[in-house]
Amino acid sequence: MKRSNFKVRKKNDRVSLTEDIRNHVIYSLSKEVKDASEWDAGKALALALRDRLVERMIETRDRYRRVKAKRMYYFSIEYLLGRCLGNNLCNMEILDLCEDIFKDLGYDLDEVRASERDPALGNGGLGRLAACFLDSLATLDLPGCGYGIHYEYGLFRQSIHNGYQKELADYWMKEGMPLQVARPDQSVIVPLYGRVESAATPSGDYLPMWVDWDDIIGVPYDIPVVGYGGKTVNYLRLFAARASENFDMDIFNHGDYIRAVQRKIESEMVSKVLYPTESVSFGKELRLVQEYFLVACGLRDITRRFLAQNKNFEEFADYVAIQLNDTHPALTVVELMRYLVDERRIEWDKAWEITRATCAYTNHTLLPEALELWSVSLIEKVLPRHLQIIYEINSRFLKKVESKYPADNEKLRRMSLICEDGTKKVRMANLAVVGSHSVNGVSELHSELVKTRLFPDFYEFAPQKFNNKTNGVTPRRWMLKANPALAALLTDTLGKGWITDLNELHKLEEHINDSEFRARFMEAKRTNKIKLGNFINSTLDINIPPDSIFDIQAKRIHEYKRQLLNVLHVIHLYLELVDNDVEPSCSRAFLFAGKAAPGYWEAKQIIKLIHSVAKVINNDPRAEGLLKVAFLPDYRVSLAEKIVPACDVSEQISTAGTEASGTGNMKFAMNGALTVGTYDGANIEMLEEVGQDNFYLFGLKQEEVEKALREGSYHPREIYNHSPEIRQVFTALLENRFSPDEPDLFRWLVDKLLTDNEQYMHLADFKSYSEAQKRIDRDYAEKEIWAAKAILNTARMGKFSTDRTMLEYAEDIWKIKAVK
Ligand SMILES: *Cc1c(COP(=O)(O)O)cnc(C)c1O
């Protein structure tokens, strides 16, 4: 039977859009047009947009089906999406038109957009990367979708009281989420707990039976992901946990109906809240259940789709690729094995070949506290059959290792999926490596360290698996949408090509000596700085002159990211000014933003320190016009979009070897900020692209950090003894100049930074950092020189578009092709 292709009918012109907005006011919101508020109009616009996205989503699905495209499924426990309305209008290329339509209706679309809550289903870099990937996949017409959890509460909102962080619940769907499409018809059942009974097939084979399990329903919600130009609309499928209607028969039969219902309702906790930690793993049962829930829902969905087209699982990996975003979804390896072996009765070796050809793993961090270990007893309780499979995978794997390295028990111990020190634990990273055909790091340096420091045995055993995929960010959200002033100039100068081919920006170099172009570039920066200045003034009542250097460190608060190094330097500049009469040659505003994990005491104290220092400096008339310090609360994507375009100096100052890639660094630089940074993560590759003259490099290199810490030769007290600057700063802290009402508040930090082998080596880099900052002062004073450097940063950041990143993954790992 001949099928006709699905046709998109909704038009994107003024008449159709206006008509649809009116219709939605009446038929969806049940109001008369004359009674509709600005807010109602916004809702109606979102619904009109949804109609268009949904049509194109169906058309895209139809297109993928027709060519039986191989698809990639991105498994991630986090997606830090940011606001959707403006981004979708932007990618559909109807933002200006809609602004116009709203003006005609007497409304302001900007206000509507500003009232949208950020869906913040992620902590930081890892979740934001996933969101940028989705944008690029759709823009490149690649069949790749995201799978995740539909958390009811996203990352906590941060408010500040007396300089301390307070966490508030983030009920992100309070005003609804008009763009999502619920798909209860495609719900899946996820079994948990219970026990395994051994049985045999009629032919005598081992037949394990997972029995007495509890179950949860996974209900998918699809969020359309539109590529730039509006042709391809992929989706992000998020699963919400719902209680099943199967009652616990035991309790039920005892007549305790209410308790039976209650037990069921508790299972909905699974998708209730996102864990608020980045780069730390806790052994919490609920988190393990979340990780399994994502994997189980995702795989059930994928196998159902596969079966609709193909019954032959030998071909599974020809049609399905799964990318594991860190080890959180590493149970994919086990669940896919269970499905193939137990449910499809495929023999083990074949199933293993299929599983490994399907899965690929991205490592995101080397920090030991982030490596996931789950106790064997917990896995046995939650997933008894999976534990058996993990043991079977392990024993077969270790046999192979043993045949290659006979009698090397140390090696077997290191490579085992089971850690036997103390209570037995499953090493999720080892599981992910063993069960995948590809293991990648996220920058050149990080990928080297993954091979040589994290998994040296696995690298020696199977070197061909290991590869690098340097991160990126999407220029649609981070330039086109976030920085309309710069985007207009770029399009004026180069045409629109740069939006989907960021390497086009190289052509800006032809304009570097054009004084009018330079002036317009810096004018755009100034416009953004005034906007951010007004925002800071109206929210924090701090007045920042637009001609100051906007020096910004915005990211999660973590000791390895070294916000402390930044603050120490700010204190140093202040003391130079008020105690030593040394004025900086440029006025500077030091801006900070970032959330601390709720249980991370040091990080929360750092937030308090920033506020305490800000209070003293901002209220000292001697610093007026020279130094300002501000902490912008509740860092999230929408705030980043305000901050990034206004930045002159981007602080990327992690201890070398600790930041896997960073992506904040890229957002700032492509918007014309200069980086003051260490030789770490993707900073190294950015430096390579923009050139030494356009990047303020400082600090120890990774090998130097590693050597000092390995040999135990880092003695910060010696540095302190030889540095009058550091002594002056620490003395001020110990004399409570920033904590007059709370003596000794910051003593902990002095003690910590002076401890032998302090692991982030703050003081070792202080001098070099402070010298880099002096160079910045000198260069900024030369307006023309600075303008040229800023332009070259934008011009040379083409590599860091996630379009490039996604094409590399598609070719090297997933083997998927664009379907146009
Ligand atoms: C980009 C981004 C991050 C990651 O920043 P890094 O500097 O790479 O740590 C974290 N949070 C938000 C809201 C972001 O937009």
The ligand as a Tripos MOL2 file, in Angstrom:
@<TRIPOS>MOLECULE
LIG
   15    15     1     0     0
SMALL
NO_CHARGES

@<TRIPOS>ATOM
      1 C1         27.3350   26.8490   30.7390 C.3       1 LIG1
      2 C2         26.7060   26.7130   32.0600 C.ar      1 LIG1
      3 C3         27.3550   26.0020   33.0770 C.ar      1 LIG1
      4 C4         28.7270   25.3850   32.8930 C.3       1 LIG1
      5 O1         29.6970   26.3520   33.2020 O.3       1 LIG1
      6 P1         31.2300   25.9510   33.4380 P.3       1 LIG1
      7 O2         31.9100   27.2800   33.5370 O.co2     1 LIG1
      8 O3         31.6710   25.2030   32.2350 O.co2     1 LIG1
      9 O4         31.2920   25.1760   34.6920 O.co2     1 LIG1
     10 C5         26.7350   25.8830   34.3010 C.ar      1 LIG1
     11 N1         25.5290   26.4420   34.5230 N.ar      1 LIG1
     12 C6         24.8850   27.1570   33.5880 C.ar      1 LIG1
     13 C7         23.5570   27.7610   33.9000 C.3       1 LIG1
     14 C8         25.4420   27.3020   32.3150 C.ar      1 LIG1
     15 O5         24.7830   28.0020   31.3780 O.3       1 LIG1
@<TRIPOS>BOND
     1     1     2 1
     2     2     3 ar
     3     2    14 ar
     4     3     4 1
     5     3    10 ar
     6     4     5 1
     7     5     6 1
     8     6     7 2
     9     6     8 1
    10     6     9 1
    11    10    11 ar
    12    11    12 ar
    13    12    13 1
    14    12    14 ar
    15    14    15 1
@<TRIPOS>SUBSTRUCTURE
     1 LIG1         1 GROUP 0 **** ****
